[in-house]
Amino acid sequence: MMRDKLKDTFDKIHADKELKAHTRAVLAAKRAQKQRHSRPRRLVAAMACFVCLLLGLGGYQAYFTPTSAISLDVNPSLELGINRFDKVISIEGLNDDGKALSEQLHVRFLNYVDALNQILADSAMQSYLSNDADLSIVVVGDDTAQRDQILSDVQTCTAGHNNVHCSAGNAQEVAAAHEVGLSFGKYQAFLELQALDPSVTPEDVQQMTMREIRDRIAALSGSDMAATRGNPSSNANKTVTSGNGNHNGYGRGNGGAGHHNGYGGGHS
């Protein structure tokens, strides 16, 4: 009897050990199966986060990449960088008066039409525009559709102003202008003046007003610009297209006034 009881007891102990071992094996198999199923989900989640990060970085880069620019010259020389969403992402003065004016203007992140209206209405700009001052506005961009639309809107914005010269520029000319420390509008006038007087340098015209440059061009070419200033028909908003921007953007080189912000790239 005692032997049978001991045998039964040891059999139960052995059975419990086997049951525990079996249970552990079953649980381990379930854990392994669960891990195998969870790995793809974790991988998908990680890839989704990575894609969101790339999209976020790409959107940031797209927003802060200028695709066009608006150059304004009276005596202050200003340049607005415009992104593909038609927002002003930068404003820079390219001479002393332009730098002073740019510091008091708050037009970043505005639509370029709103920014241009605000600049033209600014009291400091109004003082520069008084006395029949010449205003040169040049639009530059590799995306011809955006550039032409901006130029059209600029013409509309300035329709009520006298002595406004609107034009479109190309990438190579703008790069050359920045190399000698001039905005593109003033660089165009400089080239015209230099053709009449080869001794003129970029430094000579850098602090000149557009009115002074154009008066000197008129004097050297023998035209009577002073007389035409009194003629209302001569004060109309004028448009000149100086070329298409079919290059890879335009940048500011290491020379001249040391401007390095690059503008380039069209819509992708």
MIKOL-683034 format. One record per residue (C-alpha): residue in three letters; x, y, z. Coordinates in steps of 0.1 Angstrom, whole numbers, padded with zeros to 4 digits, always signed. Layout:
N
ALAXYZ/...
//
This chain:
268
MET+0000+0000+0000/MET+0027+0025+0010/ARG+0047+0016-0021/ASP+0017+0023-0043/LYS+0010+0056-0027/LEU+0046+0067-0031/LYS+0045+0056-0068/ASP+0013+0076-0074/THR+0029+0107-0057/PHE+0060+0106-0078/ASP+0039+0100-0110/LYS+0020+0131-0102/ILE+0052+0151-0097/HIS+0065+0138-0130/ALA+0032+0146-0147/ASP+0033+0182-0133/LYS+0068+0188-0146/GLU+0058+0176-0181/LEU+0027+0197-0180/LYS+0047+0228-0170/ALA+0073+0221-0197/HIS+0045+0216-0223/THR+0028+0248-0211/ARG+0061+0268-0214/ALA+0067+0254-0249/VAL+0031+0264-0260/LEU+0035+0299-0245/ALA+0069+0304-0262/ALA+0055+0293-0295/LYS+0026+0318-0291/ARG+0051+0346-0282/ALA+0072+0338-0313/GLN+0041+0338-0335/LYS+0030+0371-0321/GLN+0064+0387-0326/ARG+0064+0374-0362/HIS+0031+0391-0368/SER+0040+0423-0350/ARG+0073+0429-0370/PRO+0055+0438-0403/ARG+0032+0462-0384/ARG+0062+0479-0367/LEU+0080+0481-0400/VAL+0050+0497-0417/ALA+0047+0522-0389/ALA+0084+0530-0391/MET+0082+0535-0428/ALA+0051+0557-0425/CYS+0070+0579-0400/PHE+0100+0581-0424/VAL+0077+0591-0453/CYS+0061+0618-0432/LEU+0095+0631-0423/LEU+0106+0632-0459/LEU+0074+0650-0469/GLY+0078+0675-0441/LEU+0114+0682-0451/GLY+0104+0684-0488/GLY+0076+0708-0481/TYR+0099+0730-0460/GLN+0125+0731-0487/ALA+0099+0738-0514/TYR+0084+0767-0494/PHE+0117+0784-0487/THR+0132+0779-0522/PRO+0128+0811-0543/THR+0116+0804-0579/SER+0113+0841-0589/ALA+0123+0875-0578/ILE+0111+0911-0580/SER+0137+0938-0582/LEU+0127+0973-0574/ASP+0149+1004-0580/VAL+0143+1040-0573/ASN+0174+1048-0553/PRO+0167+1022-0528/SER+0174+0989-0545/LEU+0152+0961-0531/GLU+0149+0925-0541/LEU+0120+0902-0531/GLY+0125+0864-0533/ILE+0092+0847-0543/ASN+0085+0810-0538/ARG+0064+0787-0560/PHE+0034+0795-0538/ASP+0037+0832-0547/LYS+0048+0842-0512/VAL+0076+0866-0504/ILE+0102+0846-0485/SER+0130+0872-0485/ILE+0135+0909-0488/GLU+0170+0923-0493/GLY+0184+0958-0498/LEU+0212+0959-0523/ASN+0225+0994-0515/ASP+0225+1016-0483/ASP+0191+1031-0488/GLY+0177+0997-0498/LYS+0191+0980-0466/ALA+0176+1008-0444/LEU+0142+1004-0461/SER+0142+0966-0460/GLU+0146+0967-0423/GLN+0114+0986-0417/LEU+0093+0967-0442/HIS+0074+0936-0429/VAL+0064+0918-0461/ARG+0078+0883-0456/PHE+0052+0855-0461/LEU+0028+0879-0478/ASN+0015+0873-0513/TYR+0037+0893-0536/VAL+0008+0915-0547/ASP+0001+0925-0511/ALA+0038+0930-0505/LEU+0042+0952-0535/ASN+0012+0973-0526/GLN+0025+0977-0490/ILE+0060+0987-0503/LEU+0046+1013-0527/ALA+0024+1027-0499/ASP+0052+1030-0474/SER+0059+1065-0464/ALA+0097+1061-0469/MET+0091+1047-0504/GLN+0066+1075-0511/SER+0093+1101-0503/TYR+0117+1084-0528/LEU+0089+1083-0555/SER+0082+1120-0552/ASN+0093+1146-0577/ASP+0087+1123-0607/ALA+0112+1097-0597/ASP+0118+1068-0620/LEU+0108+1033-0606/SER+0122+1003-0623/ILE+0107+0969-0615/VAL+0121+0937-0630/VAL+0107+0902-0626/VAL+0130+0873-0630/GLY+0123+0836-0629/ASP+0130+0803-0647/ASP+0093+0793-0646/THR+0080+0815-0675/ALA+0044+0810-0665/GLN+0050+0822-0630/ARG+0073+0850-0642/ASP+0048+0863-0667/GLN+0019+0862-0642/ILE+0040+0882-0617/LEU+0049+0907-0644/SER+0012+0911-0653/ASP+0003+0916-0617/VAL+0031+0941-0612/GLN+0018+0961-0641/THR-0016+0962-0625/CYS-0003+0972-0591/THR+0017+1001-0606/ALA-0008+1013-0631/GLY-0016+1044-0611/HIS+0020+1054-0607/ASN+0040+1076-0631/ASN+0074+1068-0646/VAL+0073+1031-0638/HIS+0093+1008-0661/CYS+0084+0971-0658/SER+0105+0944-0674/ALA+0113+0907-0673/GLY+0149+0896-0670/ASN+0169+0864-0676/ALA+0190+0844-0652/GLN+0225+0851-0667/GLU+0220+0889-0666/VAL+0208+0888-0630/ALA+0239+0867-0620/ALA+0261+0893-0637/ALA+0243+0921-0619/HIS+0248+0905-0585/GLU+0285+0899-0593/VAL+0290+0937-0595/GLY+0268+0944-0565/LEU+0238+0958-0584/SER+0202+0949-0585/PHE+0190+0938-0619/GLY+0169+0969-0627/LYS+0199+0992-0620/TYR+0222+0968-0639/GLN+0201+0972-0670/ALA+0203+1009-0668/PHE+0240+1007-0661/LEU+0246+0987-0693/GLU+0226+1012-0713/LEU+0246+1041-0698/GLN+0280+1023-0701/ALA+0272+1018-0738/LEU+0272+1056-0742/ASP+0300+1062-0717/PRO+0324+1033-0713/SER+0342+1050-0684/VAL+0311+1045-0661/THR+0316+1018-0635/PRO+0291+0999-0613/GLU+0303+1018-0583/ASP+0294+1050-0601/VAL+0258+1041-0604/GLN+0254+1021-0572/GLN+0242+1051-0552/MET+0226+1070-0581/THR+0188+1072-0584/MET+0172+1057-0614/ARG+0161+1092-0624/GLU+0198+1104-0623/ILE+0209+1074-0644/ARG+0181+1079-0670/ASP+0187+1116-0672/ARG+0224+1110-0679/ILE+0215+1084-0705/ALA+0192+1110-0721/ALA+0219+1137-0720/LEU+0245+1114-0737/SER+0221+1101-0763/GLY+0209+1136-0771/SER+0172+1128-0763/ASP+0151+1154-0745/MET+0139+1132-0716/ALA+0134+1163-0693/ALA+0108+1176-0718/THR+0090+1143-0721/ARG+0086+1141-0683/GLY+0060+1168-0685/ASN+0040+1149-0711/PRO+0014+1126-0694/SER+0017+1101-0722/SER+0054+1096-0714/ASN+0046+1088-0677/ALA+0027+1056-0685/ASN+0036+1023-0670/LYS+0060+1008-0695/THR+0069+0971-0701/VAL+0100+0957-0716/THR+0109+0921-0719/SER+0146+0915-0719/GLY+0147+0877-0722/ASN+0134+0844-0710/GLY+0148+0828-0679/ASN+0157+0794-0695/HIS+0186+0787-0672/ASN+0190+0770-0639/GLY+0180+0799-0618/TYR+0202+0828-0609/GLY+0226+0831-0581/ARG+0248+0857-0564/GLY+0285+0851-0568/ASN+0314+0857-0545/GLY+0323+0890-0559/GLY+0307+0924-0559/ALA+0289+0933-0527/GLY+0291+0898-0515/HIS+0255+0887-0519/HIS+0252+0849-0518/ASN+0215+0840-0517/GLY+0207+0819-0547/TYR+0175+0820-0567/GLY+0167+0792-0590/GLY+0146+0763-0600/GLY+0111+0763-0614/HIS+0081+0743-0605/SER+0087+0707-0602/
//
